[in-house]
Amino acid sequence: MKPASYWVEKYQMQAHPEGGYFAETYRSAEQIPQSALPDRFSGARTFSTGIYFLLEGHHFSALHRIQSDELWHFYTGDPLEVYVIYPEDGRLDVIRLGSDPERGEVFQAAVPAGTWFGSRPVGGSTYSLVGCTVAPGFHFADFELADREELLAQYPQHREVIQSLTR
């Protein structure tokens, strides 16, 4: 297995605000006008965007939410766990991205718009290299980083996850 630094260099990845590294690989040239989007969007959005996303074993992607669905894809490295908290009922799902279906791993999974989610490589991992496709396309205006105290007040049953995936 190639080291994480290989992928960071080859794909010219940069530090991601949530943690880890990323490189945008696709941004549609066409846009959806704001009038055709749900009210939660503050302006026009591209049809879709895509990134490579790499987390080393000591990294985590902090809990956050966006206004679009996000499809995650596993590429290489160790499995990645994506923690998803559903606001409507407080349910917590853990998606395990990886290449071994016998261990409950999947190559791709969707995270619904408006859910709180964060991720980290499974314990003892070197790194996970995944991809994320967002539709309508990602825009930082649609990104909200979780506040630890607010989430703990709303979802005290997920204290361990919230404390470990917030800064």
Beta strands, then each sheet from edge to edge (+ up, - down):
strand 1: 14-15
strand 2: 21-27
strand 3: 31-32
strand 4: 45-46
strand 5: 49-56
strand 6: 61-65
strand 7: 69-77
strand 8: 80-85
strand 9: 92-97
strand 10: 108-111
strand 11: 116-121
strand 12: 127-135
strand 13: 144-145
sheet 1: 1+ 2- 5+ 12- 7+ 10-
sheet 2: 3+ 4-
sheet 3: 9+ 8- 11+ 6- 13+
end
